[in-house]
Amino acid sequence: MQNGDFCSISVHLDSLTKKTIMKTLVFGASGATGKHLVEHLLKAGKQVKIIVRFNSRIPDSWLDNENISIIRSDISIVSVEQMSEYLKDCEAAASCLGHNLTLKGIYGKPRRLVRDTVKLICDAILHIRPTKPIKIVLMNTAGNRNRDLDEPISLGQKIVLALLRLMLPPHVDNEQAADHLRLKVGQSNQYVEWAVVRPDTLINEIQVSNYTLHNSPTRSAIFKPGQTSRINVGHFMAKLILDDTTWQMWKGQMPVIYNELQNTGKNGIR
């Protein structure tokens, strides 16, 4: 499959491969999507580290789970050396970080939480110089274009996105976080491999359902958005970490994920 080719993959429920080799470090684990990612990893028998703020609420079941290491810290003050220590026994790092939809969350500091965290992770991995590349899986948004591909958007959407860049710092944060992986890390880094997961409008569902994966959006994230359940995002992110076939298919790319009922019907690999 070449970059730029359209690909639609229908993903059906299956059991994730149970392998416990090294750990996964999860950022944003206390959030609505991050919790699902952690639960999927635990269900697959994975050992997980999470970095959460001192006042973050996490499930009680995690507190006495021997497969979870809980690090209470403010990510904005973690040094490269500290992050290197957190990552040295990990094969993957996953970020579900985002900004709270409040005035403080949108316009307060840190305005570049996601970008700065991605940069910190990358700098720490380069500091470690692992013998095998460490995976980075970043949750992003379908509203962010993959500029490595020809993803045409309408003039109206271009205008709206330009306004969002001016008015909503979180949108710029998402763009710059993905751009750091695309442009600074690139496709052939010997220490870092990455994938950026782009859900559309996030909704809550209680169980994993079928979903489709695409190289590029199949609908306008602004004028005709699709839906993606948070639990499906967590499932796909876990599968990227756990399943090498899935990783080889999507590494260095920015797959878009929709709940299956939101598929537009474009032909592709199913």
C-alpha positions as CSV (number, residue, x, y, z in Angstrom):
1,M,0.0,0.0,0.0
2,Q,1.5,3.3,-1.1
3,N,1.0,6.6,0.7
4,G,-1.9,8.4,-0.9
5,D,-3.8,5.3,-1.9
6,F,-7.2,5.1,-0.4
7,C,-7.7,2.3,2.1
8,S,-10.8,1.3,4.0
9,I,-10.5,-1.5,6.4
10,S,-13.4,-3.0,8.3
11,V,-12.2,-4.0,11.7
12,H,-14.3,-6.7,13.5
13,L,-14.1,-7.6,17.1
14,D,-11.3,-9.9,17.9
15,S,-9.1,-10.8,20.8
16,L,-5.9,-8.8,21.0
17,T,-2.7,-10.8,21.1
18,K,-1.6,-11.5,24.7
19,K,2.1,-10.6,24.9
20,T,3.9,-9.1,27.8
21,I,7.4,-8.2,26.7
22,M,7.9,-4.6,27.8
23,K,5.6,-1.9,29.1
24,T,3.6,0.8,27.5
25,L,3.6,4.3,28.9
26,V,0.3,6.1,28.6
27,F,-0.3,9.8,28.8
28,G,-3.8,11.1,29.4
29,A,-4.8,7.8,31.0
30,S,-7.4,9.5,33.3
31,G,-9.3,10.9,30.3
32,A,-12.4,9.5,28.7
33,T,-10.4,7.8,25.9
34,G,-7.2,7.1,27.8
35,K,-9.1,5.0,30.3
36,H,-10.3,2.7,27.5
37,L,-6.8,2.4,26.1
38,V,-5.5,1.3,29.4
39,E,-8.3,-1.2,29.9
40,H,-7.7,-2.7,26.5
41,L,-4.0,-3.1,27.2
42,L,-4.7,-4.7,30.6
43,K,-7.2,-7.1,29.1
44,A,-4.5,-8.2,26.7
45,G,-2.1,-8.9,29.6
46,K,0.1,-5.9,29.0
47,Q,2.0,-4.1,31.7
48,V,1.2,-0.4,31.7
49,K,2.7,2.8,33.2
50,I,0.6,5.9,33.4
51,I,1.5,9.5,34.1
52,V,-1.4,11.4,35.6
53,R,-1.7,14.6,37.5
54,F,-1.8,14.6,41.3
55,N,-5.5,15.4,41.4
56,S,-6.6,13.1,38.6
57,R,-9.2,10.5,39.3
58,I,-8.6,7.0,38.1
59,P,-10.5,3.8,38.5
60,D,-10.2,2.2,42.0
61,S,-9.4,-1.2,40.3
62,W,-6.1,0.3,39.0
63,L,-4.8,1.1,42.4
64,D,-4.2,-2.5,43.4
65,N,-3.5,-3.9,39.9
66,E,0.0,-5.2,39.8
67,N,0.2,-4.6,36.0
68,I,-0.1,-0.8,36.4
69,S,2.6,1.6,37.6
70,I,1.1,4.9,38.5
71,I,3.3,8.0,38.3
72,R,1.8,11.2,39.8
73,S,3.4,14.2,38.1
74,D,2.9,17.4,36.2
75,I,4.0,16.5,32.7
76,S,5.0,20.1,32.0
77,I,7.8,20.0,34.5
78,V,9.2,16.5,33.7
79,S,12.7,16.7,32.3
80,V,14.2,14.7,29.4
81,E,16.2,12.7,31.9
82,Q,13.2,11.8,34.0
83,M,11.2,10.9,31.0
84,S,14.1,8.7,29.8
85,E,13.8,6.8,33.1
86,Y,10.1,6.3,32.6
87,L,10.6,5.0,29.1
88,K,13.7,2.8,29.5
89,D,11.7,-0.4,30.0
90,C,8.9,0.5,27.5
91,E,8.3,-0.6,23.9
92,A,5.6,2.0,23.3
93,A,4.3,5.4,24.4
94,A,0.7,6.4,23.8
95,S,-0.8,9.8,24.2
96,C,-4.5,10.5,24.7
97,L,-3.9,14.0,26.0
98,G,-6.2,16.8,25.2
99,H,-7.6,20.1,26.5
100,N,-10.6,20.3,28.7
101,L,-13.5,22.1,27.1
102,T,-13.5,25.0,29.5
103,L,-12.2,28.5,29.2
104,K,-9.2,27.6,31.3
105,G,-8.7,24.3,29.4
106,I,-8.9,26.0,26.0
107,Y,-7.1,29.3,26.6
108,G,-5.1,28.7,29.8
109,K,-1.6,27.2,30.1
110,P,-0.1,24.9,28.9
111,R,-1.4,25.9,25.4
112,R,0.9,23.3,23.7
113,L,0.4,20.4,26.1
114,V,0.2,17.8,23.4
115,R,3.0,19.1,21.2
116,D,5.3,19.6,24.1
117,T,4.6,16.1,25.4
118,V,5.3,14.5,22.1
119,K,8.5,16.5,21.8
120,L,9.5,15.4,25.3
121,I,8.8,11.7,24.5
122,C,10.9,11.9,21.3
123,D,13.8,13.7,23.0
124,A,13.8,11.1,25.8
125,I,13.8,8.2,23.3
126,L,16.7,9.8,21.5
127,H,18.5,10.2,24.8
128,I,18.0,6.4,25.5
129,R,19.0,5.4,22.0
130,P,17.1,2.0,22.3
131,T,18.3,-1.0,20.3
132,K,14.7,-1.4,19.0
133,P,12.6,1.6,17.9
134,I,10.0,2.7,20.5
135,K,6.5,3.2,19.1
136,I,4.6,6.4,19.7
137,V,0.8,6.3,19.2
138,L,-0.8,9.7,19.2
139,M,-4.5,10.4,19.4
140,N,-5.3,13.4,17.2
141,T,-8.3,14.6,15.2
142,A,-9.8,14.1,11.8
143,G,-9.9,17.9,11.5
144,N,-6.1,17.9,11.2
145,R,-4.9,17.2,7.6
146,N,-2.1,14.8,6.8
147,R,0.1,17.1,4.8
148,D,2.2,14.1,3.5
149,L,-0.8,13.2,1.4
150,D,-3.0,15.1,-1.0
151,E,-6.1,15.5,1.2
152,P,-8.3,18.1,-0.6
153,I,-10.6,20.2,1.4
154,S,-13.2,22.8,0.4
155,L,-12.6,26.5,0.5
156,G,-15.2,26.8,3.2
157,Q,-13.4,24.2,5.4
158,K,-10.1,26.1,4.7
159,I,-11.6,29.3,6.0
160,V,-13.1,27.6,9.1
161,L,-9.7,25.9,9.9
162,A,-7.9,29.2,9.5
163,L,-10.3,30.7,12.1
164,L,-9.9,27.8,14.4
165,R,-6.1,28.3,14.3
166,L,-6.7,31.9,15.4
167,M,-9.4,31.3,18.0
168,L,-8.8,27.8,19.4
169,P,-5.3,27.0,20.7
170,P,-6.0,23.2,21.0
171,H,-6.5,22.9,17.3
172,V,-3.0,24.3,16.6
173,D,-1.7,22.1,19.4
174,N,-3.0,19.0,17.6
175,E,-1.5,20.1,14.3
176,Q,1.9,20.9,15.7
177,A,2.0,17.6,17.7
178,A,1.4,15.6,14.5
179,D,3.8,17.8,12.5
180,H,6.6,17.1,15.0
181,L,6.3,13.4,14.3
182,R,6.0,13.9,10.5
183,L,8.7,16.5,10.0
184,K,11.1,16.2,13.0
185,V,11.1,12.5,13.4
186,G,10.2,11.4,9.9
187,Q,9.8,8.0,8.4
188,S,13.2,6.5,8.9
189,N,14.3,7.3,12.4
190,Q,16.2,4.4,13.9
191,Y,14.9,5.0,17.4
192,V,11.3,6.2,17.0
193,E,8.4,4.9,15.0
194,W,5.0,6.5,15.2
195,A,1.3,6.5,14.1
196,V,-1.2,9.3,14.5
197,V,-4.8,8.2,15.1
198,R,-7.5,10.6,13.8
199,P,-11.0,10.0,15.1
200,D,-13.9,12.2,14.1
201,T,-16.5,13.4,16.5
202,L,-16.0,11.5,19.7
203,I,-19.0,9.7,21.4
204,N,-19.4,7.4,24.3
205,E,-20.3,3.8,23.9
206,I,-20.1,1.0,26.4
207,Q,-18.6,-1.7,24.2
208,V,-16.3,-2.0,21.2
209,S,-18.1,-2.0,17.8
210,N,-17.0,-2.5,14.3
211,Y,-15.1,0.4,12.8
212,T,-13.3,1.4,9.6
213,L,-9.9,2.8,9.0
214,H,-8.9,5.1,6.2
215,N,-5.7,6.8,5.0
216,S,-7.6,10.1,4.8
217,P,-11.0,11.5,5.9
218,T,-13.9,10.3,3.7
219,R,-16.1,13.2,4.8
220,S,-15.7,16.8,6.0
221,A,-14.8,17.0,9.7
222,I,-16.4,20.5,9.7
223,F,-19.5,20.3,7.6
224,K,-20.4,16.6,7.6
225,P,-18.6,15.0,10.5
226,G,-18.7,11.3,11.3
227,Q,-18.6,9.7,14.7
228,T,-16.0,7.6,16.5
229,S,-16.6,6.0,19.9
230,R,-13.9,6.6,22.4
231,I,-13.8,2.9,23.2
232,N,-13.1,2.1,19.5
233,V,-10.2,4.6,19.5
234,G,-8.7,2.9,22.6
235,H,-9.1,-0.5,20.9
236,F,-7.4,0.6,17.8
237,M,-4.6,2.3,19.6
238,A,-4.0,-0.9,21.7
239,K,-4.0,-3.0,18.6
240,L,-1.3,-0.7,17.0
241,I,0.8,-1.4,20.1
242,L,0.1,-5.1,20.4
243,D,-0.2,-6.4,16.9
244,D,2.8,-6.1,14.6
245,T,0.8,-6.6,11.4
246,T,-1.4,-3.7,12.3
247,W,1.6,-1.6,13.2
248,Q,3.5,-2.4,10.0
249,M,0.4,-1.3,8.0
250,W,0.0,2.1,9.7
251,K,3.3,3.2,11.1
252,G,4.4,6.6,9.8
253,Q,0.8,7.3,8.8
254,M,-2.2,9.1,10.2
255,P,-5.2,6.7,9.9
256,V,-8.7,8.1,10.3
257,I,-11.1,5.9,12.3
258,Y,-14.9,6.0,12.0
259,N,-17.6,3.8,13.6
260,E,-18.6,1.4,10.8
261,L,-22.1,2.9,10.4
262,Q,-20.4,6.2,9.5
263,N,-18.6,4.7,6.5
264,T,-19.4,6.7,3.3
265,G,-19.3,3.7,1.0
266,K,-16.1,4.5,-0.9
267,N,-14.5,1.4,-2.2
268,G,-11.4,0.1,-0.7
269,I,-9.8,-2.9,1.0
270,R,-12.3,-4.5,3.4
